Amino acid sequence: MKRRFWWYIGFFIVLMGVFYFLLFAGTDYYKVKLPVLTYVKEFSFIDQNGKVFTEREVEGKVYVAEYFFTTCKGICPKMNLNMKKVYEQFKDESEFAIVSHTCMPETDSVPLLKTYEKKMIGAVNHQQKTSNWFFVTGNKDSLYGLSRESYLLDNQKNNNENIADQFIHTQFFAVVDKQRRVRGIYDGLKQEEVEKLINDIKGLLKESKSSPSGISSPFSNNPT
């Protein structure tokens, strides 16, 4: 009797396994592990080539967003050294991009951003290959609003109501999927988090646009 009971249990487990395999075979559903944290709103900035850069430029792409400024001597050099590792990993991937937003648009002009691009990845021959790493500037209100409301990248130390007196300086990266959904936030100063980011990007690139929305979750951009 006891043996028959365990046989029924084993049969039930195998049956459920076959059921879920058939249910999700040929889909990306079983691959989705990252929650949906928030959705990226529409935006309009100017990139390092002086071109208008909107959400349409990353439509259907997985991309990483960060905030920095070109004259930073503190965390930015190390952040972008790690970001360059991400770039090197996916520089030939047509469905991937990096968007580095300046947090000091009052000083980071288009020529300065172009110079910074050359510093990070060298000169780009646009007749042969266009870089998928974009450095953007724009209205400070728009830049900071996108950081807080869409990417959840804010050091939460800005108590000034005047936008001119506010300053967002954070080492965190946000990864966005093909449907403009933020799926993870990573400490750009920690090697293990950068490696996790790279692995998560690989998974998101395999997701189709029809993948489920994931699990909504409240999130702080200051993980421990």
C-alpha positions in Angstrom: 0.0 0.0 0.0 2.8 2.4 0.9 4.7 1.6 -2.2 1.6 2.2 -4.3 1.2 5.6 -2.6 4.7 6.7 -3.5 4.2 5.4 -7.1 1.1 7.6 -7.4 3.1 10.6 -6.1 5.9 10.0 -8.5 3.5 9.6 -11.4 1.8 12.9 -10.5 5.1 14.8 -10.4 6.1 13.4 -13.8 2.7 14.3 -15.2 2.9 17.9 -13.9 6.4 18.2 -15.4 5.2 17.1 -18.8 2.3 19.5 -18.5 4.4 22.5 -17.8 6.9 21.5 -20.5 4.2 21.3 -23.1 2.6 24.5 -21.8 5.8 26.6 -22.1 7.6 24.8 -25.0 8.4 27.2 -27.8 7.9 30.3 -25.5 10.2 32.5 -23.4 7.9 32.3 -20.4 10.0 30.0 -18.4 13.1 32.1 -18.9 11.6 35.3 -17.3 13.2 35.7 -13.9 13.6 39.4 -13.5 10.7 41.5 -12.1 9.3 44.5 -13.9 10.2 47.5 -11.6 8.8 50.4 -13.7 8.2 51.6 -17.2 10.3 54.2 -19.0 8.4 57.3 -20.1 8.9 59.0 -23.5 12.0 61.3 -23.6 13.9 63.5 -26.0 17.6 64.4 -25.6 20.6 65.2 -27.8 23.4 62.7 -28.3 27.1 63.1 -28.7 26.7 63.5 -32.4 24.3 66.4 -32.1 21.3 64.2 -33.1 17.9 64.0 -31.4 17.8 60.9 -29.2 14.4 59.6 -28.2 12.9 56.4 -27.0 12.5 55.4 -30.6 16.3 55.0 -30.9 16.1 52.1 -28.4 12.8 50.7 -29.5 13.0 46.9 -29.5 16.3 46.9 -27.8 17.7 46.0 -24.4 19.7 48.9 -23.0 21.5 50.0 -19.9 21.0 53.5 -18.5 23.3 55.5 -16.2 24.0 59.0 -15.0 27.5 60.6 -15.0 29.3 63.8 -15.8 32.4 64.2 -18.0 34.6 66.1 -15.4 33.8 63.7 -12.6 37.0 62.5 -10.7 35.1 60.4 -8.1 32.9 57.4 -8.9 32.3 58.0 -12.7 35.7 56.8 -14.0 35.3 53.5 -12.2 31.7 53.2 -13.2 32.4 53.8 -16.8 35.4 51.5 -16.8 32.9 48.8 -15.7 30.4 50.0 -18.3 33.1 49.6 -20.9 33.2 45.9 -20.0 29.5 45.7 -20.7 30.0 47.6 -24.0 32.8 45.3 -25.1 30.6 42.3 -24.4 27.7 43.6 -26.6 29.2 46.2 -29.0 28.3 44.0 -32.0 24.8 43.2 -30.8 22.2 45.1 -32.8 19.5 44.8 -30.2 21.6 46.3 -27.4 22.5 49.9 -26.4 24.0 51.9 -23.5 22.6 55.3 -22.7 24.8 57.5 -20.5 22.9 60.6 -19.4 24.8 63.6 -18.1 23.7 64.8 -14.7 25.4 68.2 -15.4 23.8 69.4 -18.7 24.8 73.0 -17.8 28.5 72.1 -18.5 28.4 68.8 -20.6 28.0 70.2 -24.1 27.7 68.0 -27.2 31.4 68.5 -28.0 32.4 67.4 -24.5 30.3 64.3 -24.8 31.9 63.5 -28.1 35.3 63.9 -26.6 34.2 61.6 -23.7 33.0 59.0 -26.2 36.4 59.0 -27.9 38.0 58.6 -24.4 35.9 55.6 -23.6 35.8 53.7 -26.9 38.1 55.5 -29.3 37.2 57.3 -32.5 34.2 55.8 -34.3 34.2 55.6 -38.1 30.6 56.2 -38.8 30.9 55.1 -42.4 31.8 51.6 -41.3 30.3 51.2 -37.8 28.1 53.3 -35.4 28.7 52.8 -31.7 25.7 51.6 -29.7 26.9 53.6 -26.7 25.1 56.9 -26.5 26.0 59.9 -24.4 23.1 62.3 -24.0 22.3 65.8 -22.7 19.2 67.9 -22.5 16.9 69.8 -20.2 17.9 69.2 -16.6 14.2 68.8 -15.5 13.8 66.1 -18.2 17.0 64.3 -17.3 16.3 64.3 -13.6 12.7 63.4 -14.0 13.5 60.4 -16.1 16.2 59.3 -13.6 13.7 59.4 -10.7 10.4 58.4 -12.3 11.5 55.9 -14.9 14.9 54.4 -14.0 14.7 54.8 -10.2 18.2 56.1 -10.2 18.3 58.8 -7.6 20.6 59.2 -4.6 17.7 60.6 -2.7 19.8 63.4 -1.2 18.1 66.3 -3.1 16.1 68.4 -0.7 16.2 71.6 -2.8 13.0 72.5 -4.7 15.0 74.5 -7.2 16.2 72.2 -10.0 19.3 74.3 -10.5 20.5 73.4 -7.0 19.8 69.6 -7.4 22.4 67.1 -8.2 22.0 63.4 -8.9 25.2 61.5 -8.5 24.7 57.7 -8.3 26.8 54.7 -9.2 23.7 52.5 -10.1 22.9 51.2 -13.6 19.4 50.3 -14.8 18.7 47.6 -17.4 15.7 48.1 -19.6 14.1 45.4 -21.8 12.7 45.5 -25.3 9.4 46.9 -24.1 10.9 49.8 -22.2 10.5 48.1 -18.8 13.1 48.5 -16.1 14.1 44.9 -15.1 17.0 45.4 -12.7 19.3 47.9 -11.0 23.0 47.2 -10.4 25.8 48.8 -8.4 28.3 49.9 -11.1 31.2 49.9 -8.7 30.9 46.3 -7.8 32.4 43.7 -10.1 30.0 40.9 -9.1 27.0 43.1 -9.9 28.4 44.1 -13.3 28.9 40.4 -14.1 25.3 39.8 -13.0 24.2 42.6 -15.3 26.0 41.1 -18.2 24.3 37.7 -17.6 20.9 39.3 -17.2 21.4 41.2 -20.5 22.0 37.9 -22.2 18.7 36.6 -20.8 16.8 39.7 -21.8 18.1 39.6 -25.3 16.6 36.1 -25.7 13.2 37.3 -24.5 10.7 38.0 -27.2 8.4 41.0 -27.1 5.5 38.7 -26.2 7.1 37.6 -22.9 4.9 38.1 -19.8 5.2 41.3 -17.8 6.9 39.7 -14.9 6.3 40.4 -11.2 5.6 44.0 -10.2 7.7 44.8 -7.1 8.4 47.9 -5.0 12.1 48.7 -5.2 14.7 51.0 -3.7 17.6 52.0 -5.9 19.9 51.7 -2.9 20.4 48.0 -2.5 22.7 46.6 0.1 
